[in-house]
Amino acid sequence: MLTKSLIVLALLLIIASLASALFYLVTDRSRSPRTAKALTYRIGMSLALFFLLLVGYQSGLLHPHGLALKPAKATAAEISER
């Protein structure tokens, strides 16, 4: 549960950084680099989250659950082989 909470927190921080970049883009008239910095932080956090997810999967801390798929129907050839 802690890992899921950290992932959700990271996603919220990424969205907050994107929102702050939009705010600076709309309101900042002095041509300061705040918009570019906010977008740079967002990209860095997104990459860090991506690599942490990869490491978590490789180390066994994270397990993908996938979708509950129905098993494929057997063809006539497979039934005759049984």
N, CA, C and O atoms as CSV, one atom per row, in Angstrom:
chain,resi,resn,atom,element,x,y,z
A,1,MET,N,N,0.828,-1.186,0.000
A,1,MET,CA,C,0.000,0.000,0.000
A,1,MET,C,C,0.877,1.257,0.000
A,1,MET,O,O,0.510,2.279,-0.580
A,2,LEU,N,N,2.013,1.169,0.643
A,2,LEU,CA,C,2.921,2.313,0.678
A,2,LEU,C,C,3.435,2.645,-0.715
A,2,LEU,O,O,3.555,3.818,-1.068
A,3,THR,N,N,3.738,1.624,-1.508
A,3,THR,CA,C,4.246,1.876,-2.855
A,3,THR,C,C,3.191,2.549,-3.721
A,3,THR,O,O,3.498,3.469,-4.478
A,4,LYS,N,N,1.955,2.094,-3.610
A,4,LYS,CA,C,0.884,2.713,-4.390
A,4,LYS,C,C,0.700,4.173,-3.985
A,4,LYS,O,O,0.473,5.036,-4.833
A,5,SER,N,N,0.799,4.438,-2.702
A,5,SER,CA,C,0.650,5.812,-2.218
A,5,SER,C,C,1.770,6.706,-2.742
A,5,SER,O,O,1.531,7.856,-3.112
A,6,LEU,N,N,2.990,6.179,-2.772
A,6,LEU,CA,C,4.114,6.958,-3.289
A,6,LEU,C,C,3.968,7.226,-4.783
A,6,LEU,O,O,4.313,8.309,-5.258
A,7,ILE,N,N,3.462,6.249,-5.521
A,7,ILE,CA,C,3.265,6.425,-6.961
A,7,ILE,C,C,2.198,7.488,-7.217
A,7,ILE,O,O,2.370,8.355,-8.074
A,8,VAL,N,N,1.100,7.417,-6.470
A,8,VAL,CA,C,0.037,8.411,-6.621
A,8,VAL,C,C,0.546,9.800,-6.233
A,8,VAL,O,O,0.226,10.784,-6.900
A,9,LEU,N,N,1.330,9.885,-5.166
A,9,LEU,CA,C,1.902,11.168,-4.756
A,9,LEU,C,C,2.816,11.728,-5.844
A,9,LEU,O,O,2.778,12.925,-6.129
A,10,ALA,N,N,3.632,10.874,-6.449
A,10,ALA,CA,C,4.511,11.328,-7.530
A,10,ALA,C,C,3.697,11.829,-8.721
A,10,ALA,O,O,4.044,12.844,-9.326
A,11,LEU,N,N,2.625,11.128,-9.058
A,11,LEU,CA,C,1.778,11.576,-10.160
A,11,LEU,C,C,1.120,12.921,-9.847
A,11,LEU,O,O,0.998,13.775,-10.725
A,12,LEU,N,N,0.700,13.105,-8.599
A,12,LEU,CA,C,0.110,14.385,-8.213
A,12,LEU,C,C,1.133,15.523,-8.283
A,12,LEU,O,O,0.803,16.638,-8.686
A,13,LEU,N,N,2.366,15.235,-7.890
A,13,LEU,CA,C,3.418,16.250,-8.003
A,13,LEU,C,C,3.709,16.606,-9.455
A,13,LEU,O,O,3.975,17.764,-9.775
A,14,ILE,N,N,3.658,15.618,-10.324
A,14,ILE,CA,C,3.876,15.864,-11.745
A,14,ILE,C,C,2.763,16.748,-12.301
A,14,ILE,O,O,3.025,17.675,-13.067
A,15,ILE,N,N,1.533,16.461,-11.916
A,15,ILE,CA,C,0.402,17.277,-12.379
A,15,ILE,C,C,0.490,18.691,-11.803
A,15,ILE,O,O,0.178,19.661,-12.494
A,16,ALA,N,N,0.912,18.813,-10.546
A,16,ALA,CA,C,1.069,20.138,-9.940
A,16,ALA,C,C,2.142,20.948,-10.662
A,16,ALA,O,O,1.980,22.153,-10.857
A,17,SER,N,N,3.224,20.305,-11.057
A,17,SER,CA,C,4.270,21.000,-11.795
A,17,SER,C,C,3.765,21.458,-13.158
A,17,SER,O,O,4.103,22.548,-13.619
A,18,LEU,N,N,2.962,20.627,-13.791
A,18,LEU,CA,C,2.379,21.005,-15.072
A,18,LEU,C,C,1.419,22.188,-14.906
A,18,LEU,O,O,1.391,23.090,-15.743
A,19,ALA,N,N,0.638,22.179,-13.829
A,19,ALA,CA,C,-0.282,23.280,-13.568
A,19,ALA,C,C,0.473,24.577,-13.280
A,19,ALA,O,O,0.063,25.649,-13.726
A,20,SER,N,N,1.569,24.480,-12.538
A,20,SER,CA,C,2.340,25.689,-12.263
A,20,SER,C,C,2.983,26.236,-13.534
A,20,SER,O,O,3.106,27.450,-13.692
A,21,ALA,N,N,3.392,25.355,-14.435
A,21,ALA,CA,C,3.944,25.818,-15.708
A,21,ALA,C,C,2.878,26.546,-16.518
A,21,ALA,O,O,3.165,27.561,-17.153
A,22,LEU,N,N,1.654,26.035,-16.498
A,22,LEU,CA,C,0.571,26.709,-17.193
A,22,LEU,C,C,0.282,28.073,-16.565
A,22,LEU,O,O,0.060,29.056,-17.272
A,23,PHE,N,N,0.287,28.121,-15.249
A,23,PHE,CA,C,0.059,29.388,-14.555
A,23,PHE,C,C,1.126,30.415,-14.924
A,23,PHE,O,O,0.801,31.564,-15.222
A,24,TYR,N,N,2.399,30.011,-14.906
A,24,TYR,CA,C,3.476,30.936,-15.247
A,24,TYR,C,C,3.395,31.354,-16.713
A,24,TYR,O,O,3.718,32.493,-17.051
A,25,LEU,N,N,2.971,30.453,-17.572
A,25,LEU,CA,C,2.858,30.768,-18.985
A,25,LEU,C,C,1.799,31.839,-19.226
A,25,LEU,O,O,1.981,32.731,-20.054
A,26,VAL,N,N,0.691,31.740,-18.493
A,26,VAL,CA,C,-0.406,32.677,-18.703
A,26,VAL,C,C,-0.145,34.015,-18.021
A,26,VAL,O,O,-0.433,35.063,-18.599
A,27,THR,N,N,0.394,34.002,-16.806
A,27,THR,CA,C,0.478,35.232,-16.026
A,27,THR,C,C,1.821,35.945,-16.105
A,27,THR,O,O,1.878,37.151,-15.867
A,28,ASP,N,N,2.884,35.255,-16.423
A,28,ASP,CA,C,4.214,35.859,-16.375
A,28,ASP,C,C,4.479,36.675,-17.636
A,28,ASP,O,O,4.537,36.127,-18.737
A,29,ARG,N,N,4.637,37.963,-17.473
A,29,ARG,CA,C,4.885,38.858,-18.611
A,29,ARG,C,C,6.345,39.302,-18.695
A,29,ARG,O,O,6.723,40.000,-19.636
A,30,SER,N,N,7.164,38.908,-17.730
A,30,SER,CA,C,8.537,39.434,-17.689
A,30,SER,C,C,9.542,38.536,-18.403
A,30,SER,O,O,10.748,38.761,-18.307
A,31,ARG,N,N,9.061,37.532,-19.110
A,31,ARG,CA,C,9.935,36.616,-19.853
A,31,ARG,C,C,10.925,35.878,-18.948
A,31,ARG,O,O,12.056,35.610,-19.354
A,32,SER,N,N,10.513,35.560,-17.754
A,32,SER,CA,C,11.393,34.807,-16.866
A,32,SER,C,C,11.318,33.318,-17.239
A,32,SER,O,O,10.341,32.871,-17.840
A,33,PRO,N,N,12.350,32.566,-16.880
A,33,PRO,CA,C,12.389,31.150,-17.269
A,33,PRO,C,C,11.598,30.226,-16.336
A,33,PRO,O,O,11.874,29.027,-16.293
A,34,ARG,N,N,10.637,30.748,-15.601
A,34,ARG,CA,C,9.909,29.915,-14.634
A,34,ARG,C,C,9.092,28.829,-15.323
A,34,ARG,O,O,8.981,27.720,-14.802
A,35,THR,N,N,8.517,29.131,-16.484
A,35,THR,CA,C,7.741,28.123,-17.207
A,35,THR,C,C,8.635,26.972,-17.643
A,35,THR,O,O,8.287,25.804,-17.471
A,36,ALA,N,N,9.773,27.305,-18.200
A,36,ALA,CA,C,10.707,26.269,-18.658
A,36,ALA,C,C,11.226,25.437,-17.491
A,36,ALA,O,O,11.392,24.224,-17.619
A,37,LYS,N,N,11.482,26.083,-16.355
A,37,LYS,CA,C,11.948,25.340,-15.177
A,37,LYS,C,C,10.881,24.391,-14.674
A,37,LYS,O,O,11.189,23.252,-14.322
A,38,ALA,N,N,9.623,24.835,-14.631
A,38,ALA,CA,C,8.536,23.965,-14.168
A,38,ALA,C,C,8.366,22.770,-15.093
A,38,ALA,O,O,8.136,21.653,-14.630
A,39,LEU,N,N,8.477,22.996,-16.392
A,39,LEU,CA,C,8.369,21.886,-17.339
A,39,LEU,C,C,9.564,20.946,-17.253
A,39,LEU,O,O,9.428,19.736,-17.434
A,40,THR,N,N,10.737,21.512,-16.974
A,40,THR,CA,C,11.929,20.684,-16.797
A,40,THR,C,C,11.797,19.805,-15.558
A,40,THR,O,O,12.171,18.632,-15.586
A,41,TYR,N,N,11.270,20.363,-14.476
A,41,TYR,CA,C,11.035,19.555,-13.267
A,41,TYR,C,C,10.034,18.445,-13.550
A,41,TYR,O,O,10.194,17.318,-13.082
A,42,ARG,N,N,9.000,18.771,-14.319
A,42,ARG,CA,C,7.981,17.762,-14.635
A,42,ARG,C,C,8.583,16.612,-15.430
A,42,ARG,O,O,8.298,15.447,-15.150
A,43,ILE,N,N,9.405,16.928,-16.409
A,43,ILE,CA,C,10.043,15.881,-17.212
A,43,ILE,C,C,10.973,15.045,-16.346
A,43,ILE,O,O,11.003,13.820,-16.465
A,44,GLY,N,N,11.728,15.700,-15.478
A,44,GLY,CA,C,12.635,14.966,-14.589
A,44,GLY,C,C,11.886,14.046,-13.644
A,44,GLY,O,O,12.300,12.908,-13.424
A,45,MET,N,N,10.786,14.533,-13.083
A,45,MET,CA,C,9.996,13.689,-12.176
A,45,MET,C,C,9.345,12.531,-12.925
A,45,MET,O,O,9.243,11.427,-12.391
A,46,SER,N,N,8.903,12.774,-14.160
A,46,SER,CA,C,8.292,11.705,-14.954
A,46,SER,C,C,9.307,10.622,-15.287
A,46,SER,O,O,9.004,9.433,-15.194
A,47,LEU,N,N,10.499,11.028,-15.670
A,47,LEU,CA,C,11.553,10.048,-15.965
A,47,LEU,C,C,11.958,9.273,-14.716
A,47,LEU,O,O,12.159,8.059,-14.769
A,48,ALA,N,N,12.077,9.976,-13.596
A,48,ALA,CA,C,12.444,9.307,-12.346
A,48,ALA,C,C,11.375,8.291,-11.946
A,48,ALA,O,O,11.702,7.184,-11.519
A,49,LEU,N,N,10.107,8.659,-12.083
A,49,LEU,CA,C,9.030,7.727,-11.758
A,49,LEU,C,C,9.063,6.526,-12.684
A,49,LEU,O,O,8.884,5.396,-12.230
A,50,PHE,N,N,9.287,6.745,-13.964
A,50,PHE,CA,C,9.349,5.655,-14.923
A,50,PHE,C,C,10.468,4.671,-14.573
A,50,PHE,O,O,10.250,3.459,-14.567
A,51,PHE,N,N,11.653,5.183,-14.286
A,51,PHE,CA,C,12.769,4.306,-13.960
A,51,PHE,C,C,12.572,3.615,-12.611
A,51,PHE,O,O,12.973,2.463,-12.446
A,52,LEU,N,N,11.966,4.298,-11.652
A,52,LEU,CA,C,11.673,3.647,-10.374
A,52,LEU,C,C,10.638,2.537,-10.538
A,52,LEU,O,O,10.724,1.509,-9.867
A,53,LEU,N,N,9.673,2.733,-11.414
A,53,LEU,CA,C,8.711,1.669,-11.699
A,53,LEU,C,C,9.400,0.466,-12.349
A,53,LEU,O,O,9.096,-0.683,-12.025
A,54,LEU,N,N,10.328,0.741,-13.266
A,54,LEU,CA,C,11.084,-0.355,-13.886
A,54,LEU,C,C,11.913,-1.114,-12.854
A,54,LEU,O,O,11.929,-2.345,-12.854
A,55,VAL,N,N,12.594,-0.394,-11.986
A,55,VAL,CA,C,13.420,-1.027,-10.954
A,55,VAL,C,C,12.537,-1.812,-9.982
A,55,VAL,O,O,12.894,-2.917,-9.573
A,56,GLY,N,N,11.402,-1.252,-9.615
A,56,GLY,CA,C,10.482,-1.947,-8.720
A,56,GLY,C,C,9.948,-3.227,-9.328
A,56,GLY,O,O,9.793,-4.230,-8.631
A,57,TYR,N,N,9.667,-3.202,-10.619
A,57,TYR,CA,C,9.203,-4.411,-11.297
A,57,TYR,C,C,10.318,-5.448,-11.379
A,57,TYR,O,O,10.088,-6.630,-11.124
A,58,GLN,N,N,11.522,-5.012,-11.735
A,58,GLN,CA,C,12.643,-5.946,-11.863
A,58,GLN,C,C,13.041,-6.556,-10.520
A,58,GLN,O,O,13.456,-7.714,-10.466
A,59,SER,N,N,12.919,-5.793,-9.446
A,59,SER,CA,C,13.309,-6.305,-8.132
A,59,SER,C,C,12.202,-7.121,-7.473
A,59,SER,O,O,12.440,-7.768,-6.454
A,60,GLY,N,N,11.005,-7.101,-8.034
A,60,GLY,CA,C,9.914,-7.891,-7.481
A,60,GLY,C,C,9.051,-7.137,-6.485
A,60,GLY,O,O,8.147,-7.727,-5.892
A,61,LEU,N,N,9.303,-5.858,-6.287
A,61,LEU,CA,C,8.479,-5.082,-5.366
A,61,LEU,C,C,7.119,-4.753,-5.966
A,61,LEU,O,O,6.131,-4.633,-5.242
A,62,LEU,N,N,7.066,-4.609,-7.272
A,62,LEU,CA,C,5.819,-4.305,-7.965
A,62,LEU,C,C,5.435,-5.482,-8.842
A,62,LEU,O,O,6.276,-6.084,-9.509
A,63,HIS,N,N,4.158,-5.794,-8.826
A,63,HIS,CA,C,3.654,-6.902,-9.633
A,63,HIS,C,C,2.503,-6.395,-10.492
A,63,HIS,O,O,1.504,-5.907,-9.964
A,64,PRO,N,N,2.635,-6.505,-11.807
A,64,PRO,CA,C,1.515,-6.067,-12.644
A,64,PRO,C,C,0.355,-7.039,-12.496
A,64,PRO,O,O,0.549,-8.255,-12.472
A,65,HIS,N,N,-0.836,-6.500,-12.399
A,65,HIS,CA,C,-1.974,-7.392,-12.227
A,65,HIS,C,C,-2.629,-7.715,-13.557
A,65,HIS,O,O,-3.319,-8.729,-13.662
A,66,GLY,N,N,-2.440,-6.907,-14.554
A,66,GLY,CA,C,-3.016,-7.169,-15.865
A,66,GLY,C,C,-4.528,-7.138,-15.826
A,66,GLY,O,O,-5.131,-6.715,-14.840
A,67,LEU,N,N,-5.120,-7.583,-16.888
A,67,LEU,CA,C,-6.565,-7.664,-16.975
A,67,LEU,C,C,-6.984,-9.120,-16.874
A,67,LEU,O,O,-6.245,-10.016,-17.283
A,68,ALA,N,N,-8.141,-9.348,-16.342
A,68,ALA,CA,C,-8.649,-10.711,-16.241
A,68,ALA,C,C,-9.130,-11.143,-17.624
A,68,ALA,O,O,-10.238,-10.805,-18.039
A,69,LEU,N,N,-8.299,-11.880,-18.321
A,69,LEU,CA,C,-8.629,-12.311,-19.672
A,69,LEU,C,C,-9.232,-13.708,-19.631
A,69,LEU,O,O,-8.810,-14.558,-18.847
A,70,LYS,N,N,-10.211,-13.927,-20.473
A,70,LYS,CA,C,-10.792,-15.258,-20.592
A,70,LYS,C,C,-9.834,-16.130,-21.383
A,70,LYS,O,O,-9.194,-15.650,-22.319
A,71,PRO,N,N,-9.724,-17.412,-21.021
A,71,PRO,CA,C,-8.852,-18.281,-21.806
A,71,PRO,C,C,-9.406,-18.442,-23.222
A,71,PRO,O,O,-10.618,-18.434,-23.436
A,72,ALA,N,N,-8.504,-18.585,-24.170
A,72,ALA,CA,C,-8.902,-18.718,-25.564
A,72,ALA,C,C,-9.640,-20.032,-25.766
A,72,ALA,O,O,-9.330,-21.033,-25.121
A,73,LYS,N,N,-10.605,-20.023,-26.652
A,73,LYS,CA,C,-11.350,-21.238,-26.949
A,73,LYS,C,C,-10.460,-22.168,-27.747
A,73,LYS,O,O,-9.689,-21.737,-28.604
A,74,ALA,N,N,-10.580,-23.452,-27.449
A,74,ALA,CA,C,-9.775,-24.442,-28.141
A,74,ALA,C,C,-10.344,-24.670,-29.540
A,74,ALA,O,O,-11.558,-24.705,-29.742
A,75,THR,N,N,-9.436,-24.822,-30.491
A,75,THR,CA,C,-9.866,-25.113,-31.849
A,75,THR,C,C,-10.159,-26.599,-31.987
A,75,THR,O,O,-9.832,-27.385,-31.097
A,76,ALA,N,N,-10.767,-26.981,-33.085
A,76,ALA,CA,C,-11.116,-28.386,-33.317
A,76,ALA,C,C,-9.865,-29.251,-33.374
A,76,ALA,O,O,-9.888,-30.397,-32.927
A,77,ALA,N,N,-8.764,-28.713,-33.923
A,77,ALA,CA,C,-7.517,-29.481,-34.016
A,77,ALA,C,C,-6.948,-29.744,-32.633
A,77,ALA,O,O,-6.441,-30.836,-32.376
A,78,GLU,N,N,-7.020,-28.765,-31.736
A,78,GLU,CA,C,-6.507,-28.967,-30.383
A,78,GLU,C,C,-7.350,-29.948,-29.615
A,78,GLU,O,O,-6.820,-30.718,-28.814
A,79,ILE,N,N,-8.654,-29.946,-29.837
A,79,ILE,CA,C,-9.535,-30.894,-29.132
A,79,ILE,C,C,-9.264,-32.306,-29.596
A,79,ILE,O,O,-9.275,-33.232,-28.786
A,80,SER,N,N,-9.018,-32.495,-30.895
A,80,SER,CA,C,-8.766,-33.850,-31.412
A,80,SER,C,C,-7.425,-34.391,-30.933
A,80,SER,O,O,-7.246,-35.606,-30.849
A,81,GLU,N,N,-6.464,-33.493,-30.611
A,81,GLU,CA,C,-5.156,-33.935,-30.111
A,81,GLU,C,C,-5.254,-34.441,-28.693
A,81,GLU,O,O,-4.433,-35.258,-28.275
A,82,ARG,N,N,-6.225,-33.982,-27.945
A,82,ARG,CA,C,-6.371,-34.391,-26.544
A,82,ARG,C,C,-6.903,-35.764,-26.519
A,82,ARG,O,O,-7.111,-36.325,-25.443
